[in-house]
């Protein structure tokens, strides 16, 4: 699985693309000027960088994603659990819910997710 590390401003830029794709590169420049106060050159520099990382593509002056927002954040979540909790999902969940009470609905949802993703024993 390819790893993508983005800065905070790159993530904000990526969010703009994901929310508006496909988007013309000229429209993206205008959007970034309005939302991020970026100049045209900054937008194209960051766009090229994220295209080189394999997250977006800019073909015929139209920008679109090569990975979805959900795919990106799934990979970030997996990396966080691996780096912080040695890849242990139970340790992560214990830390996450420590000191909190789960509602019945939340507990049922977690049980359902666990059942859906449980390995089948052979």
ZIKALIN-V298885 format. One record per backbone hydrogen bond with DSSP energy under -0.5 kcal/mol. NH is the residue of the N-H (numbers start at 1). CO is the residue of the C=O. If there is no record, write none. Layout:
nh | co
NH | CO
NH | CO
This chain:
nh | co
6 | 4
11 | 7
12 | 8
13 | 9
14 | 10
15 | 11
16 | 12
17 | 13
18 | 14
19 | 15
20 | 16
20 | 17
21 | 17
22 | 63
23 | 63
25 | 61
28 | 24
29 | 25
30 | 26
31 | 27
32 | 28
33 | 29
34 | 30
35 | 31
36 | 32
37 | 32
37 | 33
38 | 32
43 | 39
44 | 40
45 | 41
46 | 42
47 | 43
48 | 44
49 | 45
50 | 46
51 | 47
52 | 48
53 | 49
54 | 51
55 | 50
56 | 50
57 | 64
59 | 62
62 | 59
63 | 23
64 | 57
66 | 55
67 | 55
72 | 68
73 | 69
74 | 70
75 | 71
76 | 72
77 | 73
78 | 74
79 | 75
80 | 76
81 | 77
82 | 78
83 | 79
84 | 80
85 | 81
86 | 82
87 | 81
88 | 85
89 | 87
92 | 88
93 | 89
94 | 90
95 | 91
96 | 92
97 | 93
98 | 94
100 | 97
107 | 103
108 | 104
109 | 105
110 | 106
111 | 107
112 | 108
113 | 109
114 | 110
115 | 111
116 | 112
117 | 113
118 | 114
118 | 115
121 | 119
